[in-house]
Amino acid sequence: MQEKTKNSLIHFDVNNFVSGQSVDCVIFGFENGELKILALKWKVPGEFWALPGGFVFKDEDLDKAAIRVLKERTGIDIPFLEQFKTFGKVDRRDNDILVKNLKSIEVNKKMVDWFGNRFISTGYLSLVDIRKCSLTADLSSEAIEWFNLEDLPDLIYDHKEMVKTALKYVQNQINYLPIGLNLLPEKFTMKELQMLYESILGRKLDRGNFQRKMLKLEIFIRHEKQLEGGAHKAPYLYSFDKEKYQELLDKAIGFVS
């Protein structure tokens, strides 16, 4: 495993990338009533967890760099991507720890010096259906895992701040983002939809009011009840009418308030 790390870094030519510019991705998923974040564990000595991130080729658009980096580092083809903030504090990275770890895996001095420069990072967020994600960590990562939002490991640099900022962005834009369409399975119950919005907003919603407001939007296709446990007891399953859903997003008609 150590040899793979060395090889992946040996073939990393810093001359191909824009100096001082990086991208980092906050990937939201939803499972078992919990909002989740995707993180990678670096393949270096110690416990270093980070958001999926990387660098920008000199001949590459920034948005395309974020899409490429996410695919290379996690294996995910994203259905949704949005830039939410640029992070540029002078002290946002602990370069001493970074340089020490790079030296421990015997990369060349030129690469150590390049990684030790100041980097400004552009943050992107994505909303994905965990059930459709086949995760594949890249050669520089030891592990890749989904974590509950409240149980994140210690993240490097300012990545914890990135997560908080991305969540606040989603909360503020909740009526303009494809929240349910991207985070829920194809068929879901109204209870699951309510739990999703509650996990994002961080507060409870009145069940009756929520369901009445949602059904009034007329963006759902209702399916027959499942037979397990008796049809009269099983909740209805719903899926989104994607065309009507998109119309509401385009018109900025609120889902919740």
Phi, psi and omega in degrees: 000318179298322181295322178298320179298314180300313183298320181294327179279327178300322182272007178271105183266108184295338181292344181275351189245157176288125181288133174082006181235129178222169174232144176227142187242127172262112185254116179264136171229172181217126183206137178053040177075011183237138172281135186233157179233140180268133180222153179246143174258122182294146178269066177221164179301138179101179181256093182240105178256142185212160170288153175298122182210171180182198190242167188252125175296150182298332182252029188237135173294150184297315180298320179292327177297317180297318179297315181295313181301315181297319179294315182294322188272335185234341185085002185272128167268114190276137175274346185207134181212134179215133176284131184240337177186154172255135184251117188223024177297141182301323185258027185289343180237143173267090186291333181298315179294318180300310182298320179300317180291322178295319179295327182293337178253016166062045172276163186285161185298323181301318181290320178301315180297320182293314179295334181280354178291165174289136178235135171258131185244135175264125183269135176238150175234151179221147176245120186227153173275110183306324183296339181259001183264123172254101188281136176221110180287145179282178186292339180270004181243139179274330182205158175219127187214153169270136178235141171301144183306323182277354184236035179293143173289172174296122181261149182290161172051229180256026185292331176294321177296323178299316180298314180298319181292320179295318179296317178298322178298314180296318178300316182289332183252020190299333179273359184237002182245149180284061186303296184295321184298323185265333187264337182264158173293173182303318178241139186208165175263163176297328178297317179297319179297317179295318179299325178298310181294324179294322181292328179283314184283339180073028179206158179280147177242143178294125187300311183296314180296319181298311183294319179298316181294318180295312183294331179294337180290339178057046178246009186248148170252119181269136181251163180297150179294146174289149184277339182302129177078007180097128185299328183288340181263335185287140178285155175292146171260145180232157167224165183273140164280101192298325180293315179291324178301313182294325178299319179294319177299317182294327180272357181057039175276126188291141174271317178224163177219000000 
